[in-house]
Amino acid sequence: MEEFVSSYDDVFFDMLVVLFLHVYSKMFLLFYTLTRRGKDGLQAIGRTFGSSNHLKQINLSRNQNIGNDGMITFATSIVKTTVSDNMASLPSLETLILSDCNIGPLGIQSLAQVLTPLTDNIRRAQPINLTISSNPIGAEGCDTLSKLISIPSDKEGEGGGGSSSPSILSHLFISQCSIGDEGLVNLLKSSASTTTTMGHFSGLSFLDLSENSITKDGVKVLAESLTRSWPDLVELKLAKNELESEGVVALMKSLITRSDKVGHSTEEEEEKNTTLDNLDISCTNCGIEGAKAALMSGGLTTLRLFNNRLGSDGFYAIASLLQGGHPSIENLDLGGNNADEDAVVALLNSIADNNTTTGTTINDGSNFTSTLSVLEIGGNKFGSDAMEALNRLKVVFPELDVAHDKPIQEAAG
């Protein structure tokens, strides 16, 4: 049987995928067998699905043997198929997962060749959710990605060209790709320029840059671009980058604050980013000043400050910024900061201090009704005093979900 498969491998595979297409209405393709099939398998996949109008999802993750050579083979087989048919490559594709495939800059260039429209008249109908995390793409690969995310798709009709049309990517996951500050700058620069002129990346709503050796210098460049280059960005992940207090403060200056939200803005403040909802700055060594700057946000609905070594001093410092809850943040993660129980109690008491019948007055004189619905404080000391403070908080905000460690006395029992 093994000899039969070896002799008729491509034919058998092509017949199998055609059967798969007929059996399943939702096209989800997960190729676990690529480790054995190697380049031949990639070539068969590209040849079979390159012009498919049904395939929406491809997952080739955790195939270390793909590498640059495999991506070149994959891309070449797709392009050959679609050029002959005069159509976009993988025209219905919505999700492409290539994480942990040992793909470097050359492989990213081949990927861009597949996703780049052949002509202005041949573009893909839907933007793509692209995951290329845990690949050694480096700074050089980001140069190609910059060109890729500034290529418009056909969504929102025909008339808009250039920066007014959305990118072909809607989501970009590039965590653990060793891009550093240089790669981040390359990603942010205009595809039409070889300088560091900022690009315009309309349509991209999700960007994951976690664990990429980005420092405060790189995030300052990102902060500058947020005010004008990312009009649709909703979620940004920067976890496990050493941004430090200075970098986080610079980042938060590009976002609207509580004062902006209630109309106390200046002409300079009007250029701030208003689209970002979710921000993950866990494990960034943001410091107390960075945490305070983040909590002054007036636009974020989810903020993750997990494992930033804030300690007890940090909890005392941010407690006043959480008096009565928060006017915009719904999900706040303060876990893993090793605050002692007294500091946790001070934080919970401050949130419970809703000093008016309609809401809380903040230091600019405006009232707000708290939107806080989830508070994560696990990884901080939690005993009987903290439990009592939580019970008091629940009286004021009965719907608030608080995730915490098991009380100390219960764990000891």
C-alpha positions as semicolon CSV with decimal commas, in nm:
position;residue;x (nm);y (nm);z (nm)
1;M;0,000;0,000;0,000
2;E;0,288;0,236;0,078
3;E;0,432;0,171;-0,267
4;F;0,095;0,246;-0,424
5;V;0,071;0,575;-0,241
6;S;0,425;0,665;-0,340
7;S;0,361;0,588;-0,704
8;Y;0,024;0,760;-0,727
9;D;0,064;1,011;-0,447
10;D;-0,025;1,328;-0,636
11;V;-0,320;1,169;-0,818
12;F;-0,456;1,019;-0,497
13;F;-0,412;1,348;-0,311
14;D;-0,586;1,550;-0,584
15;M;-0,880;1,307;-0,587
16;L;-0,902;1,323;-0,209
17;V;-0,917;1,701;-0,193
18;V;-1,181;1,713;-0,466
19;L;-1,391;1,470;-0,259
20;F;-1,329;1,690;0,043
21;L;-1,460;1,990;-0,147
22;H;-1,785;1,810;-0,225
23;V;-1,843;1,671;0,124
24;Y;-1,783;1,986;0,327
25;S;-1,972;2,309;0,251
26;K;-1,746;2,522;0,473
27;M;-1,397;2,505;0,331
28;F;-1,152;2,458;0,616
29;L;-0,823;2,298;0,519
30;L;-0,578;2,164;0,778
31;F;-0,273;1,986;0,633
32;Y;-0,110;1,780;0,905
33;T;0,060;1,557;0,647
34;L;0,294;1,822;0,506
35;T;0,581;1,709;0,725
36;R;0,592;1,386;0,526
37;R;0,497;1,533;0,188
38;G;0,735;1,832;0,189
39;K;0,772;2,032;-0,133
40;D;0,567;1,784;-0,335
41;G;0,277;1,829;-0,097
42;L;0,301;2,207;-0,112
43;Q;0,314;2,198;-0,489
44;A;0,005;1,975;-0,501
45;I;-0,182;2,205;-0,264
46;G;-0,090;2,513;-0,463
47;R;-0,181;2,352;-0,792
48;T;-0,513;2,219;-0,663
49;F;-0,633;2,518;-0,462
50;G;-0,458;2,815;-0,620
51;S;-0,763;2,922;-0,819
52;S;-1,031;2,775;-0,593
53;N;-1,338;2,993;-0,539
54;H;-1,441;2,783;-0,236
55;L;-1,132;2,759;-0,016
56;K;-1,156;3,009;0,270
57;Q;-0,909;2,884;0,531
58;I;-0,563;2,728;0,510
59;N;-0,362;2,619;0,814
60;L;-0,006;2,507;0,744
61;S;0,126;2,587;1,094
62;R;0,396;2,392;1,280
63;N;0,561;2,257;0,968
64;Q;0,925;2,346;1,021
65;N;1,029;2,174;0,700
66;I;0,842;2,431;0,487
67;G;1,103;2,704;0,518
68;N;1,182;2,949;0,240
69;D;1,218;2,678;-0,024
70;G;0,877;2,534;0,057
71;M;0,711;2,876;0,043
72;I;0,875;2,947;-0,293
73;T;0,745;2,613;-0,426
74;F;0,399;2,681;-0,285
75;A;0,386;3,032;-0,428
76;T;0,519;2,932;-0,769
77;S;0,261;2,656;-0,814
78;I;-0,022;2,894;-0,719
79;V;0,094;3,178;-0,942
80;K;0,135;2,947;-1,242
81;T;-0,223;2,827;-1,200
82;T;-0,382;3,167;-1,154
83;V;-0,182;3,351;-1,421
84;S;-0,302;3,105;-1,680
85;D;-0,661;3,161;-1,564
86;N;-0,612;3,542;-1,544
87;M;-0,749;3,560;-1,188
88;A;-0,640;3,646;-0,834
89;S;-0,451;3,380;-0,640
90;L;-0,659;3,205;-0,373
91;P;-0,946;3,441;-0,458
92;S;-1,179;3,341;-0,170
93;L;-0,917;3,295;0,100
94;E;-1,003;3,463;0,433
95;T;-0,761;3,299;0,679
96;L;-0,400;3,190;0,623
97;I;-0,201;3,044;0,914
98;L;0,173;2,994;0,862
99;S;0,302;3,012;1,220
100;D;0,615;2,819;1,315
101;C;0,708;2,719;0,960
102;N;1,071;2,837;0,957
103;I;0,990;3,107;0,700
104;G;1,241;3,388;0,652
105;P;1,247;3,706;0,441
106;L;1,263;3,515;0,111
107;G;0,959;3,313;0,206
108;I;0,769;3,630;0,295
109;Q;0,856;3,772;-0,047
110;S;0,707;3,462;-0,211
111;L;0,396;3,494;0,002
112;A;0,358;3,857;-0,105
113;Q;0,385;3,744;-0,466
114;V;0,084;3,518;-0,414
115;L;-0,131;3,778;-0,237
116;T;-0,038;4,077;-0,452
117;P;-0,302;4,154;-0,719
118;L;-0,191;4,074;-1,074
119;T;-0,333;4,402;-1,203
120;D;-0,554;4,684;-1,077
121;N;-0,851;4,495;-1,222
122;I;-0,768;4,158;-1,064
123;R;-0,792;4,185;-0,686
124;R;-0,923;3,962;-0,413
125;A;-1,279;4,006;-0,287
126;Q;-1,211;3,968;0,087
127;P;-0,929;4,080;0,319
128;I;-0,716;3,810;0,478
129;N;-0,648;3,718;0,839
130;L;-0,273;3,635;0,821
131;T;-0,077;3,458;1,096
132;I;0,298;3,427;1,047
133;S;0,405;3,422;1,413
134;S;0,714;3,232;1,531
135;N;0,901;3,265;1,203
136;P;1,249;3,421;1,160
137;I;1,132;3,695;0,924
138;G;1,343;3,964;1,093
139;A;1,356;4,330;0,996
140;E;1,398;4,248;0,627
141;G;1,073;4,053;0,618
142;C;0,889;4,353;0,762
143;D;0,992;4,558;0,462
144;T;0,793;4,318;0,242
145;L;0,502;4,309;0,487
146;S;0,478;4,688;0,472
147;K;0,426;4,667;0,097
148;L;0,174;4,388;0,148
149;I;-0,049;4,562;0,405
150;S;-0,068;4,878;0,198
151;I;-0,201;4,692;-0,109
152;P;-0,575;4,763;-0,142
153;S;-0,839;4,491;-0,178
154;D;-1,171;4,518;-0,359
155;K;-1,380;4,553;-0,044
156;E;-1,592;4,869;-0,035
157;G;-1,625;4,882;-0,407
158;E;-1,424;4,989;-0,705
159;G;-1,363;5,361;-0,712
160;G;-1,116;5,410;-0,431
161;G;-0,755;5,358;-0,502
162;G;-0,440;5,398;-0,303
163;S;-0,467;5,472;0,066
164;S;-0,843;5,524;0,050
165;S;-0,899;5,152;-0,021
166;P;-0,853;4,886;0,250
167;S;-0,545;4,666;0,272
168;I;-0,573;4,305;0,162
169;L;-0,504;4,212;0,527
170;S;-0,758;4,259;0,804
171;H;-0,552;4,086;1,078
172;L;-0,176;4,046;1,105
173;F;-0,017;3,821;1,368
174;I;0,363;3,856;1,372
175;S;0,457;3,773;1,732
176;Q;0,796;3,611;1,800
177;C;0,941;3,706;1,462
178;S;1,261;3,881;1,581
179;I;1,175;4,207;1,407
180;G;1,313;4,449;1,668
181;D;1,289;4,826;1,638
182;E;1,430;4,820;1,286
183;G;1,163;4,580;1,168
184;L;0,889;4,786;1,327
185;V;1,012;5,097;1,147
186;N;1,023;4,899;0,821
187;L;0,667;4,782;0,877
188;L;0,543;5,134;0,937
189;K;0,706;5,306;0,643
190;S;0,524;5,387;0,323
191;S;0,523;5,118;0,056
192;A;0,571;5,393;-0,199
193;S;0,892;5,518;-0,044
194;T;1,232;5,381;0,049
195;T;1,255;5,635;0,332
196;T;1,091;5,618;0,673
197;T;0,789;5,816;0,553
198;M;0,484;5,672;0,730
199;G;0,253;5,450;0,530
200;H;-0,125;5,437;0,542
201;F;-0,275;5,100;0,637
202;S;-0,650;5,134;0,600
203;G;-0,852;4,820;0,667
204;L;-0,613;4,648;0,910
205;S;-0,804;4,605;1,237
206;F;-0,576;4,371;1,438
207;L;-0,198;4,381;1,485
208;D;-0,002;4,144;1,710
209;L;0,361;4,250;1,766
210;S;0,417;4,056;2,088
211;E;0,762;3,930;2,192
212;N;0,965;4,093;1,917
213;S;1,246;4,271;2,107
214;I;1,079;4,607;2,047
215;T;1,199;4,881;2,281
216;K;1,082;5,228;2,380
217;D;1,250;5,369;2,070
218;G;1,049;5,150;1,834
219;V;0,718;5,205;2,012
220;K;0,765;5,582;1,993
221;V;0,766;5,552;1,613
222;L;0,455;5,334;1,634
223;A;0,286;5,591;1,857
224;E;0,349;5,862;1,600
225;S;0,199;5,648;1,324
226;L;-0,113;5,562;1,524
227;T;-0,247;5,914;1,487
228;R;-0,275;5,896;1,108
229;S;-0,167;5,563;0,957
230;W;-0,408;5,313;1,114
231;P;-0,765;5,446;1,073
232;D;-0,926;5,106;1,135
233;L;-0,696;4,952;1,398
234;V;-0,905;4,812;1,685
235;E;-0,669;4,576;1,869
236;L;-0,295;4,607;1,932
237;K;-0,079;4,352;2,115
238;L;0,264;4,458;2,238
239;A;0,312;4,207;2,521
240;K;0,660;4,084;2,615
241;N;0,846;4,379;2,463
242;E;1,066;4,589;2,691
243;L;0,883;4,916;2,630
244;E;0,946;5,055;2,978
245;S;0,762;5,350;3,129
246;E;0,888;5,596;2,869
247;G;0,766;5,389;2,577
248;V;0,421;5,323;2,723
249;V;0,370;5,688;2,815
250;A;0,461;5,788;2,458
251;L;0,219;5,528;2,322
252;M;-0,068;5,650;2,540
253;K;-0,014;6,009;2,430
254;S;-0,123;5,903;2,082
255;L;-0,460;5,778;2,212
256;I;-0,755;5,977;2,340
257;T;-0,771;6,038;2,715
258;R;-1,058;6,084;2,957
259;S;-1,034;6,461;2,907
260;D;-1,059;6,422;2,530
261;K;-1,364;6,200;2,575
262;V;-1,558;6,465;2,765
263;G;-1,465;6,743;2,525
264;H;-1,171;6,907;2,704
265;S;-0,943;6,868;2,402
266;T;-0,703;7,105;2,231
267;E;-0,621;7,139;1,863
268;E;-0,317;6,918;1,916
269;E;-0,524;6,649;2,088
270;E;-0,764;6,623;1,794
271;E;-0,500;6,427;1,599
272;K;-0,509;6,135;1,842
273;N;-0,614;5,784;1,751
274;T;-0,981;5,719;1,827
275;T;-1,028;5,366;1,689
276;L;-0,812;5,151;1,919
277;D;-1,029;4,954;2,164
278;N;-0,805;4,675;2,294
279;L;-0,446;4,714;2,410
280;D;-0,220;4,444;2,554
281;I;0,094;4,579;2,721
282;S;0,150;4,282;2,952
283;C;0,510;4,207;3,050
284;T;0,644;4,535;2,908
285;N;0,801;4,671;3,230
286;C;0,568;4,968;3,191
287;G;0,633;5,092;3,544
288;I;0,392;5,285;3,761
289;E;0,395;5,592;3,534
290;G;0,316;5,378;3,231
291;A;0,028;5,209;3,412
292;K;-0,112;5,546;3,521
293;A;-0,089;5,679;3,166
294;A;-0,270;5,372;3,035
295;L;-0,551;5,410;3,288
296;M;-0,604;5,770;3,178
297;S;-0,729;5,631;2,847
298;G;-1,070;5,750;2,736
299;G;-1,114;5,514;2,443
300;L;-0,986;5,169;2,539
301;T;-1,238;4,902;2,639
302;T;-0,981;4,630;2,716
303;L;-0,647;4,698;2,885
304;R;-0,401;4,428;2,985
305;L;-0,129;4,524;3,235
306;F;-0,049;4,169;3,344
307;N;0,290;4,095;3,503
308;N;0,437;4,443;3,495
309;R;0,590;4,422;3,843
310;L;0,375;4,709;3,967
311;G;0,382;4,575;4,321
312;S;0,205;4,736;4,614
313;D;0,331;5,085;4,533
314;G;0,183;5,053;4,186
315;F;-0,158;4,946;4,316
316;Y;-0,168;5,237;4,561
317;A;-0,069;5,474;4,278
318;I;-0,337;5,361;4,035
319;A;-0,614;5,322;4,294
320;S;-0,721;5,685;4,264
321;L;-0,750;5,648;3,885
322;L;-0,999;5,368;3,939
323;Q;-1,218;5,548;4,191
324;G;-1,573;5,447;4,111
325;G;-1,454;5,222;3,826
326;H;-1,357;5,349;3,483
327;P;-1,544;5,552;3,218
328;S;-1,440;5,340;2,918
329;I;-1,248;5,026;3,020
330;E;-1,467;4,716;3,045
331;N;-1,199;4,449;3,089
332;L;-0,897;4,535;3,303
333;D;-0,617;4,285;3,369
334;L;-0,394;4,371;3,666
335;G;-0,292;4,012;3,736
336;G;0,056;3,891;3,819
337;N;0,179;4,219;3,970
338;N;0,263;4,079;4,315
339;A;0,085;4,348;4,519
340;D;0,033;4,273;4,890
341;E;-0,311;4,235;5,040
342;D;-0,333;4,587;5,181
343;A;-0,268;4,731;4,836
344;V;-0,532;4,502;4,683
345;V;-0,780;4,617;4,949
346;A;-0,700;4,983;4,870
347;L;-0,764;4,919;4,501
348;L;-1,094;4,741;4,559
349;N;-1,212;5,007;4,804
350;S;-1,135;5,281;4,553
351;I;-1,337;5,110;4,281
352;A;-1,625;5,074;4,527
353;D;-1,612;5,446;4,608
354;N;-1,893;5,558;4,380
355;N;-1,953;5,895;4,546
356;T;-2,262;6,014;4,357
357;T;-2,594;5,859;4,271
358;T;-2,536;5,897;3,897
359;G;-2,168;5,823;3,870
360;T;-1,823;5,931;3,979
361;T;-1,663;6,271;3,941
362;I;-1,312;6,261;3,799
363;N;-1,049;6,529;3,837
364;D;-1,160;6,727;3,532
365;G;-1,498;6,787;3,695
366;S;-1,700;6,556;3,472
367;N;-1,919;6,267;3,587
368;F;-1,908;5,915;3,451
369;T;-2,086;5,586;3,498
370;S;-1,837;5,301;3,523
371;T;-1,820;5,054;3,235
372;L;-1,589;4,813;3,420
373;S;-1,731;4,461;3,397
374;V;-1,427;4,233;3,434
375;L;-1,134;4,286;3,672
376;E;-0,848;4,037;3,685
377;I;-0,628;4,055;3,996
378;G;-0,493;3,701;4,023
379;G;-0,123;3,683;4,108
380;N;-0,163;3,942;4,385
381;K;-0,205;3,860;4,756
382;F;-0,565;3,785;4,844
383;G;-0,678;3,702;5,196
384;S;-0,973;3,759;5,426
385;D;-0,938;4,140;5,423
386;A;-0,936;4,143;5,045
387;M;-1,240;3,914;5,045
388;E;-1,427;4,158;5,269
389;A;-1,330;4,447;5,039
390;L;-1,454;4,246;4,740
391;N;-1,786;4,182;4,912
392;R;-1,825;4,555;4,971
393;L;-1,742;4,618;4,606
394;K;-2,006;4,367;4,497
395;V;-2,271;4,565;4,682
396;V;-2,190;4,871;4,470
397;F;-2,126;4,682;4,144
398;P;-2,305;4,346;4,168
399;E;-2,242;4,265;3,801
400;L;-1,865;4,318;3,820
401;D;-1,675;3,992;3,762
402;V;-1,353;3,984;3,966
403;A;-1,101;3,705;3,902
404;H;-0,868;3,654;4,200
405;D;-0,655;3,391;4,370
406;K;-0,807;3,157;4,623
407;P;-0,814;3,332;4,963
408;I;-0,504;3,247;5,165
409;Q;-0,682;3,098;5,465
410;E;-0,884;2,862;5,238
411;A;-0,571;2,746;5,059
412;A;-0,402;2,675;5,395
413;G;-0,699;2,473;5,513
